[in-house]
């Protein structure tokens, strides 16, 4: 299983909310195979591959 990919570390980015939303849309468009979301624990915008089934799940 591939680990989540951090796209934007919110703690260190200086983007305004509108800019951040624009970046999220760009990331989603460029990475259609990833689910892009805010990870509250990592305090970052991250991506997770959409189809990551464990071999046992078939």
C-alpha positions in Angstrom: 0.0 0.0 0.0 1.4 3.4 -1.1 1.6 6.0 1.7 -0.4 9.2 1.4 1.3 11.9 -0.7 1.5 15.4 0.8 0.8 18.1 -1.7 0.6 21.2 0.5 1.8 21.5 4.1 -0.6 24.1 5.4 1.6 25.0 8.4 4.3 26.4 6.0 2.3 27.6 3.0 1.5 31.3 2.7 -1.5 30.8 0.4 -4.7 32.6 1.0 -7.9 30.5 1.2 -8.9 31.3 -2.4 -5.4 30.5 -3.6 -5.4 27.2 -1.6 -8.8 26.2 -3.2 -7.4 27.0 -6.6 -4.3 24.8 -5.9 -6.5 22.0 -4.7 -8.5 22.1 -8.0 -5.3 22.1 -10.0 -3.9 19.1 -8.0 -7.2 17.2 -8.5 -7.1 17.9 -12.3 -3.4 16.8 -12.6 -3.9 13.7 -10.4 -7.2 12.1 -11.3 -6.1 8.8 -9.8 -5.8 10.4 -6.3 -8.4 11.4 -3.8 -7.3 14.8 -2.6 -8.4 15.9 0.9 -7.4 17.9 4.0 -5.7 15.6 6.6 -6.3 17.2 9.9 -3.7 15.2 11.7 -1.0 16.0 9.3 -2.4 19.5 8.8 -1.8 19.2 5.0 -3.5 18.7 1.7 -2.8 15.1 0.8 -3.6 12.6 -1.9 -4.4 8.9 -1.6 -4.6 6.6 -4.6 -8.3 5.8 -5.3 -7.9 2.0 -5.9 -5.6 0.7 -3.1 -7.1 -2.7 -2.3 -5.3 -5.1 -0.1 -4.4 -8.4 -2.0 -6.7 -10.2 0.5 -9.7 -8.1 -0.5 -9.4 -9.2 -4.1 
